[in-house]
């Protein structure tokens, strides 16, 4: 892997100039001495299209940059959840009808859930699994190679990457995607997500098996 195209630790006075908001939250801040980027999502925000529930929402908060080649996107996020489905993580986005988001989501009962939503042609699908480290920060990584994406997770600072999802985005490859961080509060405001960094590395080949 080459030197990263972007390694934003959110300790400067402003964001890297390549990063821009889609639906910026009313409340967010940078931590010069930690904990990085803090997002407090607006209430009733989400990314979802049609499937099963019948609604379409495209008003979640997304901070990303435009990318035209294959890449590896990673972050570390710590949640301070309040409501069911409070969520934060990584997103790769073409438009409202084609994207993937990967996150940890809060449940009122039981363990938090690792969730991956893949949306193609205006319809979302959703996969879940228990997050086995509920009181720790989470590392997430998405590798894009062509139209294929590979999602992995790990507890912050320890352990190997574990496979979460392999999927395909039906997006015309010559058209650039945007990739970065996202956070949503589908129920109501009050949730806080802390991102330690956002890292983007250009990738010339698929990520090997761990």
KAPE-V966561 format. One record per pair of residues at least 12 apart in sequence whose C-alpha atoms are under 10 Angstrom apart, sorted by the first residue. I is the first residue (numbers start at 1). J is the second residue. D is the distance in whole Angstrom. If there is no record, write none. Layout:
# KAPE-V966561
I,J,D ; I,J,D
This chain:
# KAPE-V966561
1,72,10 ; 1,201,7 ; 1,202,8 ; 1,203,7 ; 1,204,8 ; 1,205,10 ; 1,207,10 ; 2,201,7 ; 2,202,7 ; 2,203,8 ; 2,204,10 ; 3,200,9 ; 3,201,7 ; 3,202,8 ; 4,71,10 ; 4,72,9 ; 4,73,10 ; 4,199,7 ; 4,200,6 ; 4,201,4 ; 4,202,7 ; 4,203,10 ; 5,71,9 ; 5,72,10 ; 5,199,8 ; 5,200,6 ; 5,201,5 ; 5,202,7 ; 6,18,9 ; 6,19,10 ; 6,65,10 ; 6,73,9 ; 6,197,10 ; 6,198,7 ; 6,199,5 ; 6,200,5 ; 6,201,7 ; 6,202,9 ; 7,74,10 ; 7,75,10 ; 7,197,7 ; 7,198,6 ; 7,199,4 ; 7,200,7 ; 7,201,9 ; 8,36,9 ; 8,37,10 ; 8,75,10 ; 8,196,9 ; 8,197,5 ; 8,198,5 ; 8,199,6 ; 8,200,9 ; 9,30,9 ; 9,31,9 ; 9,32,9 ; 9,34,9 ; 9,35,9 ; 9,36,6 ; 9,37,8 ; 9,75,10 ; 9,195,8 ; 9,196,6 ; 9,197,4 ; 9,198,7 ; 9,199,8 ; 10,29,9 ; 10,30,6 ; 10,31,6 ; 10,32,7 ; 10,33,9 ; 10,34,8 ; 10,35,9 ; 10,36,5 ; 10,37,6 ; 10,38,9 ; 10,195,8 ; 10,196,7 ; 10,197,7 ; 10,198,8 ; 11,30,7 ; 11,31,6 ; 11,32,4 ; 11,33,7 ; 11,34,7 ; 11,35,9 ; 11,36,6 ; 11,37,8 ; 11,196,9 ; 11,197,9 ; 12,30,8 ; 12,31,8 ; 12,32,6 ; 12,33,9 ; 12,36,10 ; 13,29,10 ; 13,30,7 ; 13,31,9 ; 13,32,7 ; 14,29,9 ; 14,30,8 ; 14,32,10 ; 15,30,8 ; 15,37,9 ; 15,63,10 ; 16,65,10 ; 17,65,9 ; 18,64,8 ; 18,65,6 ; 18,66,8 ; 19,63,6 ; 19,64,5 ; 19,65,5 ; 19,66,8 ; 19,178,10 ; 19,179,9 ; 19,180,8 ; 20,62,8 ; 20,63,6 ; 20,64,6 ; 20,65,6 ; 20,66,9 ; 20,178,10 ; 20,180,9 ; 21,61,7 ; 21,62,6 ; 21,63,5 ; 21,64,7 ; 21,65,9 ; 21,180,10 ; 21,181,10 ; 21,182,10 ; 22,58,10 ; 22,59,8 ; 22,60,8 ; 22,61,6 ; 22,62,5 ; 22,63,6 ; 22,64,8 ; 22,182,9 ; 23,42,10 ; 23,45,10 ; 23,58,9 ; 23,59,6 ; 23,60,6 ; 23,61,5 ; 23,62,7 ; 23,63,9 ; 24,39,9 ; 24,41,9 ; 24,42,9 ; 24,59,9 ; 24,60,8 ; 24,61,6 ; 24,62,7 ; 24,63,8 ; 24,182,10 ; 25,39,7 ; 25,40,7 ; 25,41,6 ; 25,42,6 ; 25,43,10 ; 25,45,10 ; 25,59,10 ; 25,60,8 ; 25,61,6 ; 25,62,9 ; 25,183,9 ; 25,184,9 ; 26,39,9 ; 26,40,8 ; 26,41,8 ; 26,42,7 ; 26,61,10 ; 27,39,6 ; 27,40,5 ; 27,41,7 ; 27,42,8 ; 27,192,10 ; 28,40,6 ; 28,41,8 ; 28,192,9 ; 28,193,10 ; 28,194,10 ; 29,194,10 ; 30,194,10 ; 30,195,10 ; 31,194,10 ; 31,195,10 ; 31,196,9 ; 34,194,9 ; 34,195,10 ; 34,196,8 ; 35,77,10 ; 35,78,9 ; 35,193,10 ; 35,194,6 ; 35,195,7 ; 35,196,6 ; 35,197,9 ; 36,76,10 ; 36,77,10 ; 36,193,10 ; 36,194,6 ; 36,195,6 ; 36,196,5 ; 36,197,7 ; 36,198,10 ; 37,77,9 ; 37,193,8 ; 37,194,6 ; 37,195,5 ; 37,196,7 ; 37,197,8 ; 37,198,9 ; 38,77,10 ; 38,78,10 ; 38,79,10 ; 38,192,7 ; 38,193,6 ; 38,194,5 ; 38,195,6 ; 38,196,9 ; 39,61,9 ; 39,79,10 ; 39,88,9 ; 39,182,9 ; 39,183,7 ; 39,184,9 ; 39,191,8 ; 39,192,6 ; 39,193,5 ; 39,194,7 ; 39,195,8 ; 40,61,10 ; 40,80,10 ; 40,183,8 ; 40,184,9 ; 40,185,9 ; 40,189,7 ; 40,190,7 ; 40,191,6 ; 40,192,5 ; 40,193,6 ; 40,194,9 ; 41,60,8 ; 41,61,7 ; 41,86,9 ; 41,87,9 ; 41,88,9 ; 41,182,9 ; 41,183,6 ; 41,184,6 ; 41,185,6 ; 41,186,9 ; 41,188,9 ; 41,189,6 ; 41,190,8 ; 41,191,7 ; 41,192,7 ; 41,193,8 ; 42,59,9 ; 42,60,8 ; 42,61,8 ; 42,183,9 ; 42,184,7 ; 42,185,6 ; 42,186,9 ; 42,187,9 ; 42,188,7 ; 42,189,5 ; 42,190,8 ; 42,191,9 ; 43,60,9 ; 43,83,10 ; 43,86,10 ; 43,184,8 ; 43,185,5 ; 43,186,6 ; 43,187,6 ; 43,188,4 ; 43,189,4 ; 43,190,8 ; 43,191,9 ; 44,57,9 ; 44,59,8 ; 44,60,9 ; 44,184,8 ; 44,185,6 ; 44,186,4 ; 44,187,5 ; 44,188,5 ; 44,189,8 ; 45,57,7 ; 45,58,8 ; 45,59,5 ; 45,60,5 ; 45,61,8 ; 45,86,10 ; 45,183,9 ; 45,184,5 ; 45,185,5 ; 45,186,5 ; 45,187,8 ; 45,188,8 ; 45,189,9 ; 46,58,6 ; 46,59,6 ; 46,60,5 ; 46,61,8 ; 46,85,9 ; 46,86,9 ; 46,87,9 ; 46,182,10 ; 46,183,8 ; 46,184,5 ; 46,185,7 ; 46,186,5 ; 46,187,9 ; 47,59,6 ; 47,60,6 ; 47,61,9 ; 47,62,10 ; 47,96,8 ; 47,99,9 ; 47,100,10 ; 47,101,8 ; 47,117,9 ; 47,119,9 ; 47,124,9 ; 47,182,10 ; 47,183,9 ; 47,184,8 ; 47,186,9 ; 48,60,9 ; 48,96,9 ; 48,97,9 ; 48,99,10 ; 48,101,10 ; 48,117,8 ; 48,118,9 ; 48,119,8 ; 48,122,9 ; 48,123,8 ; 48,124,6 ; 48,125,9 ; 48,126,9 ; 49,96,8 ; 49,97,7 ; 49,98,10 ; 49,117,10 ; 49,118,10 ; 49,119,7 ; 49,120,9 ; 49,121,9 ; 49,122,6 ; 49,123,5 ; 49,124,5 ; 49,125,9 ; 50,119,10 ; 50,122,7 ; 50,123,6 ; 50,124,7 ; 50,125,9 ; 51,119,9 ; 51,122,9 ; 51,123,6 ; 51,124,6 ; 51,125,7 ; 51,126,9 ; 52,123,9 ; 52,124,9 ; 52,125,9 ; 54,123,10 ; 56,96,9 ; 56,97,10 ; 56,122,9 ; 56,123,9 ; 56,124,10 ; 57,96,9 ; 57,186,10 ; 58,95,9 ; 58,96,6 ; 58,97,9 ; 59,96,10 ; 59,184,8 ; 59,186,10 ; 60,88,10 ; 60,182,7 ; 60,183,6 ; 60,184,5 ; 60,185,8 ; 60,186,9 ; 61,88,9 ; 61,181,8 ; 61,182,5 ; 61,183,5 ; 61,184,6 ; 61,185,9 ; 62,88,10 ; 62,89,10 ; 62,90,9 ; 62,91,8 ; 62,92,10 ; 62,93,9 ; 62,178,10 ; 62,179,9 ; 62,180,7 ; 62,181,6 ; 62,182,4 ; 62,183,7 ; 62,184,9 ; 63,90,9 ; 63,91,9 ; 63,178,9 ; 63,179,8 ; 63,180,6 ; 63,181,5 ; 63,182,6 ; 63,183,9 ; 63,198,10 ; 64,90,9 ; 64,91,8 ; 64,92,8 ; 64,93,9 ; 64,177,10 ; 64,178,6 ; 64,179,5 ; 64,180,4 ; 64,181,6 ; 64,182,9 ; 64,198,9 ; 65,92,10 ; 65,93,10 ; 65,176,10 ; 65,177,8 ; 65,178,5 ; 65,179,6 ; 65,180,7 ; 65,181,10 ; 65,200,10 ; 66,92,10 ; 66,93,9 ; 66,94,10 ; 66,175,10 ; 66,176,6 ; 66,177,6 ; 66,178,4 ; 66,179,7 ; 66,180,9 ; 67,92,10 ; 67,175,9 ; 67,176,6 ; 67,177,6 ; 67,178,6 ; 67,179,7 ; 67,200,10 ; 67,202,9 ; 68,173,8 ; 68,174,7 ; 68,175,7 ; 68,176,5 ; 68,177,7 ; 68,178,9 ; 68,202,10 ; 69,144,9 ; 69,145,8 ; 69,146,8 ; 69,173,9 ; 69,174,9 ; 69,175,10 ; 69,176,8 ; 69,177,9 ; 69,202,7 ; 69,203,8 ; 69,204,9 ; 70,143,8 ; 70,144,5 ; 70,145,5 ; 70,146,7 ; 70,147,9 ; 70,148,10 ; 70,149,10 ; 70,173,10 ; 70,201,9 ; 70,202,6 ; 70,203,5 ; 70,204,7 ; 70,205,8 ; 70,206,9 ; 71,142,8 ; 71,143,6 ; 71,144,5 ; 71,145,7 ; 71,146,10 ; 71,149,10 ; 71,179,9 ; 71,200,7 ; 71,201,5 ; 71,202,4 ; 71,203,5 ; 71,204,8 ; 71,205,9 ; 71,206,9 ; 71,207,10 ; 72,141,7 ; 72,142,6 ; 72,143,4 ; 72,144,6 ; 72,145,9 ; 72,149,10 ; 72,150,9 ; 72,151,10 ; 72,179,10 ; 72,199,8 ; 72,200,6 ; 72,201,5 ; 72,202,6 ; 72,203,6 ; 72,204,10 ; 72,206,10 ; 72,207,9 ; 73,90,8 ; 73,91,9 ; 73,92,9 ; 73,140,8 ; 73,141,6 ; 73,142,5 ; 73,143,6 ; 73,144,8 ; 73,151,10 ; 73,179,7 ; 73,180,7 ; 73,181,9 ; 73,198,7 ; 73,199,6 ; 73,200,5 ; 73,201,7 ; 73,202,9 ; 73,203,10 ; 74,89,9 ; 74,90,7 ; 74,139,7 ; 74,140,6 ; 74,141,4 ; 74,142,6 ; 74,143,9 ; 74,151,10 ; 74,152,9 ; 74,153,9 ; 74,180,8 ; 74,181,9 ; 74,197,8 ; 74,198,6 ; 74,199,5 ; 74,200,7 ; 74,201,9 ; 75,89,8 ; 75,90,7 ; 75,138,8 ; 75,139,6 ; 75,140,6 ; 75,141,7 ; 75,142,9 ; 75,153,10 ; 75,156,10 ; 75,180,9 ; 75,181,8 ; 75,195,7 ; 75,196,7 ; 75,197,5 ; 75,198,5 ; 75,199,6 ; 75,200,9 ; 76,89,8 ; 76,90,10 ; 76,137,7 ; 76,138,5 ; 76,139,4 ; 76,140,6 ; 76,141,9 ; 76,153,10 ; 76,154,9 ; 76,155,9 ; 76,156,7 ; 76,157,9 ; 76,194,8 ; 76,195,6 ; 76,196,5 ; 76,197,6 ; 76,198,8 ; 76,199,10 ; 77,89,7 ; 77,90,9 ; 77,103,9 ; 77,104,9 ; 77,136,9 ; 77,137,6 ; 77,138,5 ; 77,139,7 ; 77,140,8 ; 77,155,10 ; 77,156,8 ; 77,181,10 ; 77,193,7 ; 77,194,6 ; 77,195,4 ; 77,196,6 ; 77,197,8 ; 77,198,10 ; 78,104,9 ; 78,134,10 ; 78,135,9 ; 78,136,7 ; 78,137,4 ; 78,138,6 ; 78,139,9 ; 78,156,9 ; 78,192,9 ; 78,193,6 ; 78,194,5 ; 78,195,7 ; 78,196,8 ; 79,104,8 ; 79,105,9 ; 79,106,9 ; 79,134,10 ; 79,135,9 ; 79,136,9 ; 79,137,7 ; 79,138,9 ; 79,183,10 ; 79,191,8 ; 79,192,6 ; 79,193,5 ; 79,194,6 ; 79,195,9 ; 80,106,9 ; 80,135,10 ; 80,190,9 ; 80,191,6 ; 80,192,5 ; 80,193,6 ; 80,194,8 ; 81,105,9 ; 81,106,6 ; 81,107,9 ; 81,108,10 ; 81,112,10 ; 81,185,9 ; 81,189,10 ; 81,190,8 ; 81,191,5 ; 81,192,6 ; 81,193,8 ; 82,106,8 ; 82,107,9 ; 82,108,9 ; 82,185,9 ; 82,187,9 ; 82,188,9 ; 82,189,8 ; 82,190,6 ; 82,191,5 ; 82,192,8 ; 83,105,10 ; 83,106,7 ; 83,107,8 ; 83,108,7 ; 83,185,8 ; 83,186,8 ; 83,187,6 ; 83,188,7 ; 83,189,8 ; 83,190,8 ; 83,191,7 ; 84,105,8 ; 84,106,5 ; 84,107,5 ; 84,108,6 ; 84,109,9 ; 84,112,10 ; 84,185,8 ; 84,186,8 ; 84,187,7 ; 84,188,9 ; 85,104,9 ; 85,105,5 ; 85,106,5 ; 85,107,6 ; 85,108,9 ; 85,112,9 ; 85,113,9 ; 85,115,10 ; 85,184,8 ; 85,185,7 ; 85,186,6 ; 85,187,7 ; 85,188,10 ; 86,103,10 ; 86,104,8 ; 86,105,6 ; 86,106,5 ; 86,107,8 ; 86,112,10 ; 86,183,8 ; 86,184,6 ; 86,185,5 ; 86,186,7 ; 86,187,8 ; 86,188,9 ; 86,189,9 ; 86,190,9 ; 86,191,7 ; 86,192,9 ; 86,193,9 ; 87,102,9 ; 87,103,6 ; 87,104,6 ; 87,105,4 ; 87,106,7 ; 87,107,10 ; 87,112,10 ; 87,113,9 ; 87,114,9 ; 87,115,9 ; 87,182,8 ; 87,183,6 ; 87,184,6 ; 87,185,7 ; 87,186,9 ; 87,191,9 ; 87,192,9 ; 87,193,8 ; 88,101,9 ; 88,102,8 ; 88,103,5 ; 88,104,6 ; 88,105,7 ; 88,106,10 ; 88,115,10 ; 88,181,8 ; 88,182,6 ; 88,183,4 ; 88,184,6 ; 88,185,9 ; 88,191,10 ; 88,192,9 ; 88,193,7 ; 88,194,9 ; 88,195,9 ; 89,101,7 ; 89,102,6 ; 89,103,4 ; 89,104,7 ; 89,105,9 ; 89,114,10 ; 89,115,9 ; 89,116,10 ; 89,138,9 ; 89,139,9 ; 89,140,7 ; 89,141,9 ; 89,180,9 ; 89,181,6 ; 89,182,6 ; 89,183,7 ; 89,184,9 ; 89,193,9 ; 89,194,10 ; 89,195,9 ; 90,102,5 ; 90,103,6 ; 90,104,10 ; 90,116,10 ; 90,139,10 ; 90,140,7 ; 90,141,8 ; 90,142,8 ; 90,151,10 ; 90,179,8 ; 90,180,6 ; 90,181,5 ; 90,182,6 ; 90,183,9 ; 90,198,9 ; 91,103,9 ; 91,116,10 ; 91,117,10 ; 91,118,10 ; 91,142,9 ; 91,178,8 ; 91,179,6 ; 91,180,6 ; 91,181,6 ; 91,182,6 ; 91,183,9 ; 92,118,10 ; 92,142,9 ; 92,144,9 ; 92,149,9 ; 92,169,9 ; 92,177,7 ; 92,178,6 ; 92,179,4 ; 92,180,7 ; 92,181,9 ; 92,182,9 ; 93,119,9 ; 93,169,9 ; 93,171,9 ; 93,176,9 ; 93,177,6 ; 93,178,5 ; 93,179,6 ; 93,180,9 ; 94,120,10 ; 94,169,9 ; 94,170,9 ; 94,171,7 ; 94,172,9 ; 94,175,8 ; 94,176,7 ; 94,177,5 ; 94,178,6 ; 94,179,9 ; 95,119,10 ; 95,120,10 ; 95,122,9 ; 95,171,9 ; 95,177,8 ; 95,178,9 ; 96,119,9 ; 96,120,9 ; 96,121,9 ; 96,122,7 ; 96,123,10 ; 97,118,10 ; 97,119,6 ; 97,120,6 ; 97,121,5 ; 97,122,4 ; 97,123,7 ; 97,124,9 ; 97,170,10 ; 97,171,9 ; 98,118,8 ; 98,119,5 ; 98,120,5 ; 98,121,6 ; 98,122,7 ; 98,123,8 ; 98,124,9 ; 98,169,7 ; 98,170,7 ; 98,171,7 ; 98,177,10 ; 99,117,8 ; 99,118,6 ; 99,119,5 ; 99,120,7 ; 99,121,10 ; 99,122,9 ; 99,124,9 ; 99,168,10 ; 99,169,7 ; 99,170,9 ; 99,171,9 ; 99,177,9 ; 99,178,9 ; 99,179,10 ; 100,116,7 ; 100,117,6 ; 100,118,4 ; 100,119,6 ; 100,120,9 ; 100,124,9 ; 100,125,10 ; 100,126,10 ; 100,142,10 ; 100,149,9 ; 100,151,10 ; 100,167,9 ; 100,168,9 ; 100,169,8 ; 100,179,10 ; 101,115,8 ; 101,116,6 ; 101,117,5 ; 101,118,7 ; 101,119,9 ; 101,126,10 ; 101,142,9 ; 101,151,9 ; 101,179,10 ; 101,180,10 ; 101,181,9 ; 101,182,8 ; 101,183,10 ; 102,114,8 ; 102,115,6 ; 102,116,4 ; 102,117,7 ; 102,118,9 ; 102,126,10 ; 102,127,10 ; 102,140,8 ; 102,141,9 ; 102,142,8 ; 102,151,7 ; 102,152,9 ; 102,153,9 ; 102,164,9 ; 102,165,9 ; 102,181,10 ; 102,182,9 ; 103,115,5 ; 103,116,7 ; 103,117,9 ; 103,128,10 ; 103,138,9 ; 103,139,10 ; 103,140,8 ; 103,151,10 ; 103,153,9 ; 103,181,10 ; 103,182,9 ; 103,183,9 ; 104,116,9 ; 104,128,9 ; 104,129,10 ; 104,130,9 ; 104,131,7 ; 104,134,9 ; 104,137,10 ; 104,138,8 ; 104,139,10 ; 104,140,9 ; 104,153,10 ; 105,128,9 ; 105,130,10 ; 105,131,9 ; 105,184,10 ; 105,185,10 ; 106,131,10 ; 106,134,9 ; 110,130,9 ; 110,134,10 ; 111,129,9 ; 111,130,6 ; 111,131,6 ; 111,132,8 ; 111,133,9 ; 111,134,6 ; 111,135,10 ; 112,128,10 ; 112,129,9 ; 112,130,6 ; 112,131,6 ; 112,132,8 ; 112,133,9 ; 112,134,6 ; 112,135,9 ; 113,127,10 ; 113,128,6 ; 113,129,6 ; 113,130,5 ; 113,131,5 ; 113,132,9 ; 113,134,9 ; 114,127,8 ; 114,128,6 ; 114,129,5 ; 114,130,6 ; 114,131,5 ; 114,132,9 ; 114,138,10 ; 114,153,9 ; 114,164,8 ; 115,127,6 ; 115,128,5 ; 115,129,7 ; 115,130,9 ; 115,131,9 ; 115,164,9 ; 115,165,9 ; 116,128,7 ; 116,129,9 ; 116,151,8 ; 116,164,8 ; 116,165,7 ; 116,166,10 ; 116,167,10 ; 117,165,10 ; 117,167,10 ; 118,149,10 ; 118,165,10 ; 118,166,10 ; 118,167,7 ; 118,168,8 ; 118,169,8 ; 119,168,9 ; 119,169,8 ; 119,170,9 ; 120,168,9 ; 120,169,6 ; 120,170,6 ; 120,171,8 ; 121,169,9 ; 121,170,7 ; 121,171,9 ; 127,164,9 ; 127,165,8 ; 128,164,9 ; 128,165,10 ; 129,164,8 ; 131,153,9 ; 131,154,10 ; 131,155,9 ; 132,154,10 ; 132,155,9 ; 133,154,9 ; 133,155,7 ; 133,156,10 ; 134,155,9 ; 135,155,10 ; 136,155,7 ; 136,156,7 ; 136,157,10 ; 137,154,9 ; 137,155,6 ; 137,156,5 ; 137,157,9 ; 137,194,9 ; 137,195,9 ; 137,196,9 ; 138,153,7 ; 138,154,6 ; 138,155,5 ; 138,156,5 ; 138,157,9 ; 138,195,10 ; 139,152,8 ; 139,153,6 ; 139,154,5 ; 139,155,6 ; 139,156,5 ; 139,157,8 ; 139,158,9 ; 139,161,9 ; 139,195,10 ; 139,196,10 ; 140,152,6 ; 140,153,5 ; 140,154,7 ; 140,155,9 ; 140,156,9 ; 140,161,9 ; 140,162,10 ; 140,164,10 ; 141,153,6 ; 141,154,9 ; 141,161,8 ; 141,162,10 ; 141,163,10 ; 141,164,10 ; 141,199,9 ; 141,200,10 ; 142,164,10 ; 142,165,9 ; 142,166,10 ; 142,179,10 ; 142,200,10 ; 142,207,10 ; 143,166,10 ; 143,200,10 ; 143,201,9 ; 143,202,10 ; 143,203,8 ; 143,205,10 ; 143,206,8 ; 143,207,7 ; 144,167,10 ; 144,168,9 ; 144,169,10 ; 144,202,9 ; 144,203,8 ; 144,204,10 ; 144,205,9 ; 144,206,8 ; 144,207,9 ; 145,168,10 ; 145,203,8 ; 145,204,8 ; 145,205,7 ; 145,206,6 ; 145,207,9 ; 146,168,9 ; 146,169,9 ; 146,171,10 ; 146,172,10 ; 146,173,7 ; 146,174,10 ; 146,205,10 ; 146,206,9 ; 147,167,9 ; 147,168,6 ; 147,169,5 ; 147,170,7 ; 147,171,7 ; 147,172,8 ; 147,173,7 ; 148,166,7 ; 148,167,6 ; 148,168,4 ; 148,169,6 ; 148,170,9 ; 148,206,9 ; 149,165,8 ; 149,166,6 ; 149,167,5 ; 149,168,6 ; 149,169,7 ; 149,206,9 ; 150,163,8 ; 150,164,8 ; 150,165,6 ; 150,166,5 ; 150,167,7 ; 150,168,9 ; 150,206,9 ; 150,207,8 ; 151,163,6 ; 151,164,5 ; 151,165,5 ; 151,166,6 ; 151,167,8 ; 152,164,5 ; 152,165,7 ; 152,166,9 ; 153,165,10 ; 160,210,7 ; 161,209,10 ; 161,210,7 ; 162,209,10 ; 162,210,8 ; 163,209,9 ; 163,210,9 ; 179,200,9 ; 180,198,7 ; 180,199,9 ; 180,200,9 ; 181,195,8 ; 181,197,10 ; 181,198,8 ; 182,195,10
